[in-house]
């Protein structure tokens, strides 16, 4: 055999090895593509029912939100009615009750003033100033000092 024939055989062997490797790679690639296609089909089969369930859940949530909105508007109306009723009651009964209380206070004060004039001098009163009790005599001295 001549050198050219040996070189041709070597090139043919390398080409055969290269084609074999490429054939194995193509077979594995084809298997991978088939597995990927099967996986995508399975995911699609499972995703469609999940999307339908999610859509139903969103519709149900929308219905519940509409109900809560109606309840909130009713509560707001009841609150405004209660406020109006409270204002009406306060204006209707508030003024006369304040007048009755003031009258009662004036009567008690008038009766209490007569009792003090008739009764002997009471014990000195004590006054609370900033959390401390100060005898009546000291209080009078302090008030005299403030008048000057």
Secondary structure as the mmCIF struct_conf table of DSSP 4:
data_model
#
loop_
_struct_conf.conf_type_id
_struct_conf.id
_struct_conf.beg_label_comp_id
_struct_conf.beg_label_asym_id
_struct_conf.beg_label_seq_id
_struct_conf.end_label_comp_id
_struct_conf.end_label_asym_id
_struct_conf.end_label_seq_id
HELX_RH_AL_P HELX_RH_AL_P1 UNK A 3 UNK A 118
BEND BEND1 UNK A 119 UNK A 119
HELX_LH_PP_P HELX_LH_PP_P1 UNK A 120 UNK A 125
STRN STRN1 UNK A 127 UNK A 129
TURN_TY1_P TURN_TY1_P1 UNK A 130 UNK A 131
STRN STRN2 UNK A 132 UNK A 134
HELX_RH_AL_P HELX_RH_AL_P2 UNK A 136 UNK A 147
#
